[in-house]
Amino acid sequence: MSTTSTSPAPEAITIQDEQGSTTAGTAEQRPLTTADRCDVCQAQAYVRAVLLTGELFFCAHHARKHGERLKDVALLFQDETRRLQETGQA
Ligand SMILES: [Zn+2]
């Protein structure tokens, strides 16, 4: 007689956070708009970096200059520079 019980392991509790709670602060993507300006030169920002200390915005030019370093420390690195190519702006 087999007494092996094959009870299923307790399912891991998956944390679903679809209620829009603000637990993680601002480290989530949102569309960049023309109101978002590069912190260096005030041009329209196409990159947003969320750091522990706050947010930084960069235009495509300064994103290329500072982006690699920021990616290492940013909680969120949002890069929308490809939109520049889609709009075909020179
Ligand atoms: Zn800039």
PDB file of the backbone (N, CA, C, O) and the ligand in Angstrom, with CONECT records:
HET     ZN  A 101       1
ATOM      1  N   MET A   1       0.848  -1.200   0.000  1.00  0.00           N
ATOM      2  CA  MET A   1       0.000   0.000   0.000  1.00  0.00           C
ATOM      3  C   MET A   1       0.886   1.253   0.000  1.00  0.00           C
ATOM      4  O   MET A   1       1.755   1.432   0.853  1.00  0.00           O
ATOM      5  N   SER A   2       0.644   2.050  -0.924  1.00  0.00           N
ATOM      6  CA  SER A   2       1.469   3.247  -1.026  1.00  0.00           C
ATOM      7  C   SER A   2       0.888   4.378  -0.184  1.00  0.00           C
ATOM      8  O   SER A   2      -0.285   4.733  -0.294  1.00  0.00           O
ATOM      9  N   THR A   3       1.739   4.916   0.642  1.00  0.00           N
ATOM     10  CA  THR A   3       1.300   6.050   1.465  1.00  0.00           C
ATOM     11  C   THR A   3       1.884   7.372   0.965  1.00  0.00           C
ATOM     12  O   THR A   3       1.839   8.414   1.619  1.00  0.00           O
ATOM     13  N   THR A   4       2.425   7.250  -0.223  1.00  0.00           N
ATOM     14  CA  THR A   4       3.022   8.477  -0.751  1.00  0.00           C
ATOM     15  C   THR A   4       1.939   9.501  -1.040  1.00  0.00           C
ATOM     16  O   THR A   4       1.044   9.272  -1.853  1.00  0.00           O
ATOM     17  N   SER A   5       2.033  10.589  -0.385  1.00  0.00           N
ATOM     18  CA  SER A   5       1.054  11.624  -0.653  1.00  0.00           C
ATOM     19  C   SER A   5       1.650  12.643  -1.616  1.00  0.00           C
ATOM     20  O   SER A   5       2.728  13.193  -1.390  1.00  0.00           O
ATOM     21  N   THR A   6       0.937  12.867  -2.656  1.00  0.00           N
ATOM     22  CA  THR A   6       1.430  13.818  -3.650  1.00  0.00           C
ATOM     23  C   THR A   6       0.689  15.146  -3.524  1.00  0.00           C
ATOM     24  O   THR A   6       0.149  15.697  -4.484  1.00  0.00           O
ATOM     25  N   SER A   7       0.699  15.614  -2.310  1.00  0.00           N
ATOM     26  CA  SER A   7       0.031  16.899  -2.136  1.00  0.00           C
ATOM     27  C   SER A   7       0.826  17.985  -2.846  1.00  0.00           C
ATOM     28  O   SER A   7       2.053  18.036  -2.755  1.00  0.00           O
ATOM     29  N   PRO A   8       0.141  18.812  -3.522  1.00  0.00           N
ATOM     30  CA  PRO A   8       0.851  19.871  -4.263  1.00  0.00           C
ATOM     31  C   PRO A   8       1.546  20.840  -3.325  1.00  0.00           C
ATOM     32  O   PRO A   8       1.045  21.179  -2.252  1.00  0.00           O
ATOM     33  N   ALA A   9       2.690  21.263  -3.758  1.00  0.00           N
ATOM     34  CA  ALA A   9       3.411  22.260  -2.975  1.00  0.00           C
ATOM     35  C   ALA A   9       2.599  23.546  -2.922  1.00  0.00           C
ATOM     36  O   ALA A   9       1.919  23.912  -3.881  1.00  0.00           O
ATOM     37  N   PRO A  10       2.682  24.207  -1.810  1.00  0.00           N
ATOM     38  CA  PRO A  10       1.959  25.482  -1.728  1.00  0.00           C
ATOM     39  C   PRO A  10       2.437  26.446  -2.793  1.00  0.00           C
ATOM     40  O   PRO A  10       3.637  26.649  -2.979  1.00  0.00           O
ATOM     41  N   GLU A  11       1.504  27.020  -3.468  1.00  0.00           N
ATOM     42  CA  GLU A  11       1.887  27.908  -4.563  1.00  0.00           C
ATOM     43  C   GLU A  11       2.571  29.163  -4.029  1.00  0.00           C
ATOM     44  O   GLU A  11       2.192  29.738  -3.008  1.00  0.00           O
ATOM     45  N   ALA A  12       3.564  29.539  -4.752  1.00  0.00           N
ATOM     46  CA  ALA A  12       4.256  30.775  -4.364  1.00  0.00           C
ATOM     47  C   ALA A  12       3.282  31.943  -4.463  1.00  0.00           C
ATOM     48  O   ALA A  12       2.479  32.056  -5.389  1.00  0.00           O
ATOM     49  N   ILE A  13       3.393  32.757  -3.509  1.00  0.00           N
ATOM     50  CA  ILE A  13       2.506  33.915  -3.506  1.00  0.00           C
ATOM     51  C   ILE A  13       3.015  34.940  -4.509  1.00  0.00           C
ATOM     52  O   ILE A  13       4.085  35.526  -4.343  1.00  0.00           O
ATOM     53  N   THR A  14       2.238  35.135  -5.530  1.00  0.00           N
ATOM     54  CA  THR A  14       2.639  36.135  -6.513  1.00  0.00           C
ATOM     55  C   THR A  14       2.053  37.478  -6.135  1.00  0.00           C
ATOM     56  O   THR A  14       0.852  37.635  -5.916  1.00  0.00           O
ATOM     57  N   ILE A  15       2.935  38.412  -6.071  1.00  0.00           N
ATOM     58  CA  ILE A  15       2.490  39.759  -5.709  1.00  0.00           C
ATOM     59  C   ILE A  15       1.981  40.463  -6.954  1.00  0.00           C
ATOM     60  O   ILE A  15       2.753  40.871  -7.822  1.00  0.00           O
ATOM     61  N   GLN A  16       0.703  40.591  -7.017  1.00  0.00           N
ATOM     62  CA  GLN A  16       0.117  41.294  -8.150  1.00  0.00           C
ATOM     63  C   GLN A  16      -0.301  42.677  -7.702  1.00  0.00           C
ATOM     64  O   GLN A  16      -1.046  42.852  -6.738  1.00  0.00           O
ATOM     65  N   ASP A  17       0.191  43.629  -8.417  1.00  0.00           N
ATOM     66  CA  ASP A  17      -0.016  45.008  -8.010  1.00  0.00           C
ATOM     67  C   ASP A  17      -0.617  45.783  -9.170  1.00  0.00           C
ATOM     68  O   ASP A  17       0.000  46.686  -9.734  1.00  0.00           O
ATOM     69  N   GLU A  18      -1.812  45.410  -9.498  1.00  0.00           N
ATOM     70  CA  GLU A  18      -2.454  46.041 -10.648  1.00  0.00           C
ATOM     71  C   GLU A  18      -3.471  47.103 -10.224  1.00  0.00           C
ATOM     72  O   GLU A  18      -4.259  47.597 -11.031  1.00  0.00           O
ATOM     73  N   GLN A  19      -3.428  47.427  -8.967  1.00  0.00           N
ATOM     74  CA  GLN A  19      -4.398  48.397  -8.469  1.00  0.00           C
ATOM     75  C   GLN A  19      -3.854  49.822  -8.548  1.00  0.00           C
ATOM     76  O   GLN A  19      -4.503  50.772  -8.109  1.00  0.00           O
ATOM     77  N   GLY A  20      -2.666  49.955  -9.108  1.00  0.00           N
ATOM     78  CA  GLY A  20      -2.101  51.282  -9.238  1.00  0.00           C
ATOM     79  C   GLY A  20      -1.626  51.853  -7.925  1.00  0.00           C
ATOM     80  O   GLY A  20      -1.651  53.069  -7.736  1.00  0.00           O
ATOM     81  N   SER A  21      -1.197  51.010  -7.023  1.00  0.00           N
ATOM     82  CA  SER A  21      -0.694  51.512  -5.758  1.00  0.00           C
ATOM     83  C   SER A  21       0.658  52.178  -5.961  1.00  0.00           C
ATOM     84  O   SER A  21       1.328  51.948  -6.968  1.00  0.00           O
ATOM     85  N   THR A  22       1.043  52.984  -5.025  1.00  0.00           N
ATOM     86  CA  THR A  22       2.250  53.780  -5.191  1.00  0.00           C
ATOM     87  C   THR A  22       3.384  53.251  -4.333  1.00  0.00           C
ATOM     88  O   THR A  22       4.156  54.024  -3.766  1.00  0.00           O
ATOM     89  N   THR A  23       3.484  51.927  -4.237  1.00  0.00           N
ATOM     90  CA  THR A  23       4.498  51.353  -3.364  1.00  0.00           C
ATOM     91  C   THR A  23       5.903  51.649  -3.856  1.00  0.00           C
ATOM     92  O   THR A  23       6.796  51.925  -3.054  1.00  0.00           O
ATOM     93  N   ALA A  24       6.106  51.597  -5.157  1.00  0.00           N
ATOM     94  CA  ALA A  24       7.454  51.703  -5.692  1.00  0.00           C
ATOM     95  C   ALA A  24       7.804  53.117  -6.120  1.00  0.00           C
ATOM     96  O   ALA A  24       8.760  53.321  -6.868  1.00  0.00           O
ATOM     97  N   GLY A  25       7.057  54.072  -5.663  1.00  0.00           N
ATOM     98  CA  GLY A  25       7.387  55.442  -6.009  1.00  0.00           C
ATOM     99  C   GLY A  25       7.171  55.725  -7.480  1.00  0.00           C
ATOM    100  O   GLY A  25       6.145  55.357  -8.051  1.00  0.00           O
ATOM    101  N   THR A  26       8.134  56.375  -8.084  1.00  0.00           N
ATOM    102  CA  THR A  26       7.961  56.812  -9.466  1.00  0.00           C
ATOM    103  C   THR A  26       8.731  55.959 -10.452  1.00  0.00           C
ATOM    104  O   THR A  26       8.884  56.334 -11.614  1.00  0.00           O
ATOM    105  N   ALA A  27       9.213  54.820 -10.000  1.00  0.00           N
ATOM    106  CA  ALA A  27      10.042  54.002 -10.867  1.00  0.00           C
ATOM    107  C   ALA A  27       9.196  53.168 -11.819  1.00  0.00           C
ATOM    108  O   ALA A  27       9.300  51.942 -11.856  1.00  0.00           O
ATOM    109  N   GLU A  28       8.384  53.836 -12.562  1.00  0.00           N
ATOM    110  CA  GLU A  28       7.613  53.139 -13.582  1.00  0.00           C
ATOM    111  C   GLU A  28       7.515  54.013 -14.813  1.00  0.00           C
ATOM    112  O   GLU A  28       7.611  55.238 -14.746  1.00  0.00           O
ATOM    113  N   GLN A  29       7.321  53.353 -15.934  1.00  0.00           N
ATOM    114  CA  GLN A  29       7.361  54.087 -17.183  1.00  0.00           C
ATOM    115  C   GLN A  29       6.128  54.959 -17.356  1.00  0.00           C
ATOM    116  O   GLN A  29       5.016  54.600 -16.966  1.00  0.00           O
ATOM    117  N   ARG A  30       6.363  56.086 -17.940  1.00  0.00           N
ATOM    118  CA  ARG A  30       5.267  56.916 -18.388  1.00  0.00           C
ATOM    119  C   ARG A  30       5.737  57.613 -19.652  1.00  0.00           C
ATOM    120  O   ARG A  30       6.933  57.844 -19.829  1.00  0.00           O
ATOM    121  N   PRO A  31       4.813  57.946 -20.521  1.00  0.00           N
ATOM    122  CA  PRO A  31       5.241  58.557 -21.773  1.00  0.00           C
ATOM    123  C   PRO A  31       5.899  59.912 -21.535  1.00  0.00           C
ATOM    124  O   PRO A  31       5.425  60.717 -20.733  1.00  0.00           O
ATOM    125  N   LEU A  32       6.971  60.142 -22.227  1.00  0.00           N
ATOM    126  CA  LEU A  32       7.602  61.455 -22.155  1.00  0.00           C
ATOM    127  C   LEU A  32       6.858  62.412 -23.082  1.00  0.00           C
ATOM    128  O   LEU A  32       6.410  62.032 -24.164  1.00  0.00           O
ATOM    129  N   THR A  33       6.738  63.640 -22.640  1.00  0.00           N
ATOM    130  CA  THR A  33       6.021  64.628 -23.435  1.00  0.00           C
ATOM    131  C   THR A  33       6.932  65.805 -23.754  1.00  0.00           C
ATOM    132  O   THR A  33       8.080  65.864 -23.315  1.00  0.00           O
ATOM    133  N   THR A  34       6.403  66.717 -24.510  1.00  0.00           N
ATOM    134  CA  THR A  34       7.193  67.901 -24.850  1.00  0.00           C
ATOM    135  C   THR A  34       7.459  68.759 -23.626  1.00  0.00           C
ATOM    136  O   THR A  34       8.313  69.645 -23.667  1.00  0.00           O
ATOM    137  N   ALA A  35       6.741  68.511 -22.539  1.00  0.00           N
ATOM    138  CA  ALA A  35       6.974  69.262 -21.298  1.00  0.00           C
ATOM    139  C   ALA A  35       8.183  68.750 -20.538  1.00  0.00           C
ATOM    140  O   ALA A  35       8.676  69.408 -19.622  1.00  0.00           O
ATOM    141  N   ASP A  36       8.662  67.564 -20.923  1.00  0.00           N
ATOM    142  CA  ASP A  36       9.846  67.017 -20.273  1.00  0.00           C
ATOM    143  C   ASP A  36      11.086  67.550 -20.974  1.00  0.00           C
ATOM    144  O   ASP A  36      11.249  67.385 -22.183  1.00  0.00           O
ATOM    145  N   ARG A  37      11.946  68.181 -20.213  1.00  0.00           N
ATOM    146  CA  ARG A  37      13.087  68.886 -20.795  1.00  0.00           C
ATOM    147  C   ARG A  37      14.404  68.323 -20.287  1.00  0.00           C
ATOM    148  O   ARG A  37      14.522  67.919 -19.130  1.00  0.00           O
ATOM    149  N   CYS A  38      15.379  68.305 -21.165  1.00  0.00           N
ATOM    150  CA  CYS A  38      16.722  67.868 -20.806  1.00  0.00           C
ATOM    151  C   CYS A  38      17.244  68.712 -19.654  1.00  0.00           C
ATOM    152  O   CYS A  38      17.168  69.940 -19.691  1.00  0.00           O
ATOM    153  N   ASP A  39      17.775  68.050 -18.633  1.00  0.00           N
ATOM    154  CA  ASP A  39      18.283  68.769 -17.472  1.00  0.00           C
ATOM    155  C   ASP A  39      19.574  69.516 -17.776  1.00  0.00           C
ATOM    156  O   ASP A  39      20.009  70.359 -16.990  1.00  0.00           O
ATOM    157  N   VAL A  40      20.180  69.211 -18.903  1.00  0.00           N
ATOM    158  CA  VAL A  40      21.442  69.855 -19.242  1.00  0.00           C
ATOM    159  C   VAL A  40      21.216  71.064 -20.152  1.00  0.00           C
ATOM    160  O   VAL A  40      21.754  72.143 -19.905  1.00  0.00           O
ATOM    161  N   CYS A  41      20.418  70.875 -21.209  1.00  0.00           N
ATOM    162  CA  CYS A  41      20.329  71.927 -22.220  1.00  0.00           C
ATOM    163  C   CYS A  41      18.904  72.390 -22.483  1.00  0.00           C
ATOM    164  O   CYS A  41      18.690  73.260 -23.327  1.00  0.00           O
ATOM    165  N   GLN A  42      17.918  71.825 -21.776  1.00  0.00           N
ATOM    166  CA  GLN A  42      16.521  72.249 -21.882  1.00  0.00           C
ATOM    167  C   GLN A  42      15.867  71.885 -23.213  1.00  0.00           C
ATOM    168  O   GLN A  42      14.756  72.334 -23.495  1.00  0.00           O
ATOM    169  N   ALA A  43      16.533  71.086 -24.027  1.00  0.00           N
ATOM    170  CA  ALA A  43      15.879  70.572 -25.227  1.00  0.00           C
ATOM    171  C   ALA A  43      14.846  69.538 -24.814  1.00  0.00           C
ATOM    172  O   ALA A  43      14.817  69.110 -23.660  1.00  0.00           O
ATOM    173  N   GLN A  44      13.998  69.135 -25.752  1.00  0.00           N
ATOM    174  CA  GLN A  44      12.991  68.134 -25.411  1.00  0.00           C
ATOM    175  C   GLN A  44      13.667  66.837 -24.994  1.00  0.00           C
ATOM    176  O   GLN A  44      14.594  66.364 -25.652  1.00  0.00           O
ATOM    177  N   ALA A  45      13.187  66.266 -23.883  1.00  0.00           N
ATOM    178  CA  ALA A  45      13.814  65.065 -23.341  1.00  0.00           C
ATOM    179  C   ALA A  45      13.245  63.821 -24.007  1.00  0.00           C
ATOM    180  O   ALA A  45      12.037  63.709 -24.216  1.00  0.00           O
ATOM    181  N   TYR A  46      14.130  62.893 -24.336  1.00  0.00           N
ATOM    182  CA  TYR A  46      13.707  61.601 -24.878  1.00  0.00           C
ATOM    183  C   TYR A  46      14.189  60.446 -24.011  1.00  0.00           C
ATOM    184  O   TYR A  46      13.934  59.281 -24.318  1.00  0.00           O
ATOM    185  N   VAL A  47      14.882  60.773 -22.935  1.00  0.00           N
ATOM    186  CA  VAL A  47      15.352  59.751 -22.008  1.00  0.00           C
ATOM    187  C   VAL A  47      15.033  60.205 -20.590  1.00  0.00           C
ATOM    188  O   VAL A  47      15.250  61.359 -20.220  1.00  0.00           O
ATOM    189  N   ARG A  48      14.511  59.261 -19.808  1.00  0.00           N
ATOM    190  CA  ARG A  48      14.189  59.564 -18.420  1.00  0.00           C
ATOM    191  C   ARG A  48      14.872  58.524 -17.551  1.00  0.00           C
ATOM    192  O   ARG A  48      14.718  57.323 -17.771  1.00  0.00           O
ATOM    193  N   ALA A  49      15.621  58.985 -16.570  1.00  0.00           N
ATOM    194  CA  ALA A  49      16.305  58.082 -15.652  1.00  0.00           C
ATOM    195  C   ALA A  49      15.793  58.343 -14.247  1.00  0.00           C
ATOM    196  O   ALA A  49      15.887  59.462 -13.742  1.00  0.00           O
ATOM    197  N   VAL A  50      15.251  57.308 -13.618  1.00  0.00           N
ATOM    198  CA  VAL A  50      14.784  57.438 -12.246  1.00  0.00           C
ATOM    199  C   VAL A  50      15.874  56.928 -11.323  1.00  0.00           C
ATOM    200  O   VAL A  50      16.277  55.767 -11.392  1.00  0.00           O
ATOM    201  N   LEU A  51      16.341  57.808 -10.464  1.00  0.00           N
ATOM    202  CA  LEU A  51      17.379  57.452  -9.504  1.00  0.00           C
ATOM    203  C   LEU A  51      16.790  57.469  -8.113  1.00  0.00           C
ATOM    204  O   LEU A  51      15.658  57.908  -7.913  1.00  0.00           O
ATOM    205  N   LEU A  52      17.561  56.989  -7.151  1.00  0.00           N
ATOM    206  CA  LEU A  52      17.112  57.032  -5.764  1.00  0.00           C
ATOM    207  C   LEU A  52      16.868  58.460  -5.320  1.00  0.00           C
ATOM    208  O   LEU A  52      16.021  58.725  -4.467  1.00  0.00           O
ATOM    209  N   THR A  53      17.614  59.369  -5.903  1.00  0.00           N
ATOM    210  CA  THR A  53      17.544  60.764  -5.472  1.00  0.00           C
ATOM    211  C   THR A  53      16.552  61.586  -6.270  1.00  0.00           C
ATOM    212  O   THR A  53      16.296  62.743  -5.935  1.00  0.00           O
ATOM    213  N   GLY A  54      15.984  61.003  -7.330  1.00  0.00           N
ATOM    214  CA  GLY A  54      15.028  61.762  -8.126  1.00  0.00           C
ATOM    215  C   GLY A  54      15.111  61.374  -9.592  1.00  0.00           C
ATOM    216  O   GLY A  54      15.695  60.351  -9.951  1.00  0.00           O
ATOM    217  N   GLU A  55      14.525  62.198 -10.418  1.00  0.00           N
ATOM    218  CA  GLU A  55      14.494  61.902 -11.843  1.00  0.00           C
ATOM    219  C   GLU A  55      15.444  62.813 -12.600  1.00  0.00           C
ATOM    220  O   GLU A  55      15.677  63.960 -12.219  1.00  0.00           O
ATOM    221  N   LEU A  56      15.983  62.273 -13.680  1.00  0.00           N
ATOM    222  CA  LEU A  56      16.789  63.074 -14.583  1.00  0.00           C
ATOM    223  C   LEU A  56      16.234  62.903 -15.991  1.00  0.00           C
ATOM    224  O   LEU A  56      15.792  61.820 -16.373  1.00  0.00           O
ATOM    225  N   PHE A  57      16.265  63.983 -16.748  1.00  0.00           N
ATOM    226  CA  PHE A  57      15.804  63.932 -18.131  1.00  0.00           C
ATOM    227  C   PHE A  57      16.942  64.353 -19.050  1.00  0.00           C
ATOM    228  O   PHE A  57      17.739  65.234 -18.729  1.00  0.00           O
ATOM    229  N   PHE A  58      16.990  63.699 -20.193  1.00  0.00           N
ATOM    230  CA  PHE A  58      18.040  64.032 -21.147  1.00  0.00           C
ATOM    231  C   PHE A  58      17.488  64.040 -22.558  1.00  0.00           C
ATOM    232  O   PHE A  58      16.611  63.247 -22.902  1.00  0.00           O
ATOM    233  N   CYS A  59      18.006  64.935 -23.365  1.00  0.00           N
ATOM    234  CA  CYS A  59      17.748  64.890 -24.791  1.00  0.00           C
ATOM    235  C   CYS A  59      18.574  63.742 -25.381  1.00  0.00           C
ATOM    236  O   CYS A  59      19.377  63.126 -24.680  1.00  0.00           O
ATOM    237  N   ALA A  60      18.379  63.463 -26.646  1.00  0.00           N
ATOM    238  CA  ALA A  60      19.099  62.351 -27.260  1.00  0.00           C
ATOM    239  C   ALA A  60      20.607  62.580 -27.207  1.00  0.00           C
ATOM    240  O   ALA A  60      21.381  61.649 -26.990  1.00  0.00           O
ATOM    241  N   HIS A  61      21.008  63.826 -27.407  1.00  0.00           N
ATOM    242  CA  HIS A  61      22.429  64.144 -27.406  1.00  0.00           C
ATOM    243  C   HIS A  61      23.069  63.848 -26.051  1.00  0.00           C
ATOM    244  O   HIS A  61      24.094  63.171 -25.971  1.00  0.00           O
ATOM    245  N   HIS A  62      22.454  64.362 -24.994  1.00  0.00           N
ATOM    246  CA  HIS A  62      23.046  64.168 -23.680  1.00  0.00           C
ATOM    247  C   HIS A  62      22.789  62.765 -23.136  1.00  0.00           C
ATOM    248  O   HIS A  62      23.518  62.304 -22.257  1.00  0.00           O
ATOM    249  N   ALA A  63      21.788  62.094 -23.634  1.00  0.00           N
ATOM    250  CA  ALA A  63      21.583  60.702 -23.253  1.00  0.00           C
ATOM    251  C   ALA A  63      22.739  59.848 -23.752  1.00  0.00           C
ATOM    252  O   ALA A  63      23.194  58.932 -23.068  1.00  0.00           O
ATOM    253  N   ARG A  64      23.202  60.163 -24.950  1.00  0.00           N
ATOM    254  CA  ARG A  64      24.359  59.422 -25.468  1.00  0.00           C
ATOM    255  C   ARG A  64      25.591  59.703 -24.617  1.00  0.00           C
ATOM    256  O   ARG A  64      26.442  58.837 -24.417  1.00  0.00           O
ATOM    257  N   LYS A  65      25.662  60.934 -24.122  1.00  0.00           N
ATOM    258  CA  LYS A  65      26.851  61.344 -23.379  1.00  0.00           C
ATOM    259  C   LYS A  65      26.859  60.736 -21.972  1.00  0.00           C
ATOM    260  O   LYS A  65      27.903  60.309 -21.479  1.00  0.00           O
ATOM    261  N   HIS A  66      25.684  60.703 -21.331  1.00  0.00           N
ATOM    262  CA  HIS A  66      25.624  60.291 -19.922  1.00  0.00           C
ATOM    263  C   HIS A  66      24.923  58.955 -19.704  1.00  0.00           C
ATOM    264  O   HIS A  66      24.976  58.390 -18.611  1.00  0.00           O
ATOM    265  N   GLY A  67      24.269  58.457 -20.743  1.00  0.00           N
ATOM    266  CA  GLY A  67      23.383  57.310 -20.582  1.00  0.00           C
ATOM    267  C   GLY A  67      24.048  56.067 -20.040  1.00  0.00           C
ATOM    268  O   GLY A  67      23.498  55.400 -19.164  1.00  0.00           O
ATOM    269  N   GLU A  68      25.219  55.747 -20.546  1.00  0.00           N
ATOM    270  CA  GLU A  68      25.856  54.496 -20.147  1.00  0.00           C
ATOM    271  C   GLU A  68      26.118  54.462 -18.649  1.00  0.00           C
ATOM    272  O   GLU A  68      25.926  53.432 -18.003  1.00  0.00           O
ATOM    273  N   ARG A  69      26.553  55.582 -18.102  1.00  0.00           N
ATOM    274  CA  ARG A  69      26.799  55.625 -16.659  1.00  0.00           C
ATOM    275  C   ARG A  69      25.489  55.545 -15.883  1.00  0.00           C
ATOM    276  O   ARG A  69      25.404  54.887 -14.846  1.00  0.00           O
ATOM    277  N   LEU A  70      24.473  56.227 -16.403  1.00  0.00           N
ATOM    278  CA  LEU A  70      23.209  56.270 -15.682  1.00  0.00           C
ATOM    279  C   LEU A  70      22.542  54.908 -15.625  1.00  0.00           C
ATOM    280  O   LEU A  70      21.902  54.561 -14.633  1.00  0.00           O
ATOM    281  N   LYS A  71      22.694  54.138 -16.694  1.00  0.00           N
ATOM    282  CA  LYS A  71      22.052  52.819 -16.734  1.00  0.00           C
ATOM    283  C   LYS A  71      22.516  51.950 -15.572  1.00  0.00           C
ATOM    284  O   LYS A  71      21.774  51.087 -15.102  1.00  0.00           O
ATOM    285  N   ASP A  72      23.736  52.175 -15.113  1.00  0.00           N
ATOM    286  CA  ASP A  72      24.273  51.366 -14.023  1.00  0.00           C
ATOM    287  C   ASP A  72      23.617  51.693 -12.688  1.00  0.00           C
ATOM    288  O   ASP A  72      23.512  50.829 -11.818  1.00  0.00           O
ATOM    289  N   VAL A  73      23.180  52.928 -12.524  1.00  0.00           N
ATOM    290  CA  VAL A  73      22.694  53.346 -11.207  1.00  0.00           C
ATOM    291  C   VAL A  73      21.197  53.624 -11.183  1.00  0.00           C
ATOM    292  O   VAL A  73      20.605  53.765 -10.113  1.00  0.00           O
ATOM    293  N   ALA A  74      20.587  53.703 -12.360  1.00  0.00           N
ATOM    294  CA  ALA A  74      19.183  54.098 -12.405  1.00  0.00           C
ATOM    295  C   ALA A  74      18.269  52.949 -11.994  1.00  0.00           C
ATOM    296  O   ALA A  74      18.515  51.791 -12.333  1.00  0.00           O
ATOM    297  N   LEU A  75      17.215  53.286 -11.261  1.00  0.00           N
ATOM    298  CA  LEU A  75      16.179  52.304 -10.960  1.00  0.00           C
ATOM    299  C   LEU A  75      15.398  51.979 -12.225  1.00  0.00           C
ATOM    300  O   LEU A  75      14.957  50.851 -12.444  1.00  0.00           O
ATOM    301  N   LEU A  76      15.245  52.998 -13.039  1.00  0.00           N
ATOM    302  CA  LEU A  76      14.532  52.836 -14.309  1.00  0.00           C
ATOM    303  C   LEU A  76      15.211  53.710 -15.337  1.00  0.00           C
ATOM    304  O   LEU A  76      15.456  54.893 -15.100  1.00  0.00           O
ATOM    305  N   PHE A  77      15.515  53.124 -16.477  1.00  0.00           N
ATOM    306  CA  PHE A  77      16.107  53.900 -17.548  1.00  0.00           C
ATOM    307  C   PHE A  77      15.196  53.799 -18.756  1.00  0.00           C
ATOM    308  O   PHE A  77      15.118  52.763 -19.416  1.00  0.00           O
ATOM    309  N   GLN A  78      14.513  54.889 -19.030  1.00  0.00           N
ATOM    310  CA  GLN A  78      13.513  54.890 -20.101  1.00  0.00           C
ATOM    311  C   GLN A  78      14.086  55.627 -21.298  1.00  0.00           C
ATOM    312  O   GLN A  78      14.394  56.816 -21.227  1.00  0.00           O
ATOM    313  N   ASP A  79      14.222  54.908 -22.386  1.00  0.00           N
ATOM    314  CA  ASP A  79      14.870  55.473 -23.570  1.00  0.00           C
ATOM    315  C   ASP A  79      13.872  55.532 -24.712  1.00  0.00           C
ATOM    316  O   ASP A  79      13.449  54.502 -25.237  1.00  0.00           O
ATOM    317  N   GLU A  80      13.502  56.741 -25.089  1.00  0.00           N
ATOM    318  CA  GLU A  80      12.558  56.905 -26.206  1.00  0.00           C
ATOM    319  C   GLU A  80      13.229  57.616 -27.371  1.00  0.00           C
ATOM    320  O   GLU A  80      12.557  58.244 -28.190  1.00  0.00           O
ATOM    321  N   THR A  81      14.541  57.519 -27.446  1.00  0.00           N
ATOM    322  CA  THR A  81      15.250  58.226 -28.515  1.00  0.00           C
ATOM    323  C   THR A  81      14.897  57.678 -29.892  1.00  0.00           C
ATOM    324  O   THR A  81      15.074  58.363 -30.900  1.00  0.00           O
ATOM    325  N   ARG A  82      14.398  56.446 -29.938  1.00  0.00           N
ATOM    326  CA  ARG A  82      14.046  55.910 -31.244  1.00  0.00           C
ATOM    327  C   ARG A  82      12.860  56.637 -31.855  1.00  0.00           C
ATOM    328  O   ARG A  82      12.642  56.583 -33.065  1.00  0.00           O
ATOM    329  N   ARG A  83      12.093  57.320 -31.005  1.00  0.00           N
ATOM    330  CA  ARG A  83      10.994  58.108 -31.554  1.00  0.00           C
ATOM    331  C   ARG A  83      11.504  59.225 -32.450  1.00  0.00           C
ATOM    332  O   ARG A  83      10.796  59.681 -33.348  1.00  0.00           O
ATOM    333  N   LEU A  84      12.724  59.660 -32.207  1.00  0.00           N
ATOM    334  CA  LEU A  84      13.318  60.687 -33.048  1.00  0.00           C
ATOM    335  C   LEU A  84      13.439  60.209 -34.482  1.00  0.00           C
ATOM    336  O   LEU A  84      13.179  60.956 -35.425  1.00  0.00           O
ATOM    337  N   GLN A  85      13.835  58.958 -34.631  1.00  0.00           N
ATOM    338  CA  GLN A  85      14.009  58.413 -35.975  1.00  0.00           C
ATOM    339  C   GLN A  85      12.656  58.216 -36.652  1.00  0.00           C
ATOM    340  O   GLN A  85      12.527  58.387 -37.864  1.00  0.00           O
ATOM    341  N   GLU A  86      11.656  57.856 -35.862  1.00  0.00           N
ATOM    342  CA  GLU A  86      10.338  57.614 -36.454  1.00  0.00           C
ATOM    343  C   GLU A  86       9.737  58.901 -37.011  1.00  0.00           C
ATOM    344  O   GLU A  86       9.087  58.892 -38.056  1.00  0.00           O
ATOM    345  N   THR A  87       9.961  60.005 -36.305  1.00  0.00           N
ATOM    346  CA  THR A  87       9.388  61.260 -36.769  1.00  0.00           C
ATOM    347  C   THR A  87      10.206  61.874 -37.888  1.00  0.00           C
ATOM    348  O   THR A  87       9.738  62.763 -38.599  1.00  0.00           O
ATOM    349  N   GLY A  88      11.450  61.386 -38.040  1.00  0.00           N
ATOM    350  CA  GLY A  88      12.253  61.845 -39.146  1.00  0.00           C
ATOM    351  C   GLY A  88      12.761  63.268 -38.993  1.00  0.00           C
ATOM    352  O   GLY A  88      13.051  63.935 -39.986  1.00  0.00           O
ATOM    353  N   GLN A  89      12.868  63.727 -37.783  1.00  0.00           N
ATOM    354  CA  GLN A  89      13.386  65.066 -37.580  1.00  0.00           C
ATOM    355  C   GLN A  89      14.896  65.072 -37.744  1.00  0.00           C
ATOM    356  O   GLN A  89      15.581  64.133 -37.338  1.00  0.00           O
ATOM    357  N   ALA A  90      15.394  66.110 -38.328  1.00  0.00           N
ATOM    358  CA  ALA A  90      16.832  66.199 -38.575  1.00  0.00           C
ATOM    359  C   ALA A  90      17.542  66.637 -37.313  1.00  0.00           C
ATOM    360  O   ALA A  90      18.765  66.774 -37.309  1.00  0.00           O
TER     361      ALA A  90
HETATM  362 ZN    ZN A 101      20.543  68.015 -23.654  1.00  0.00          ZN2+
END
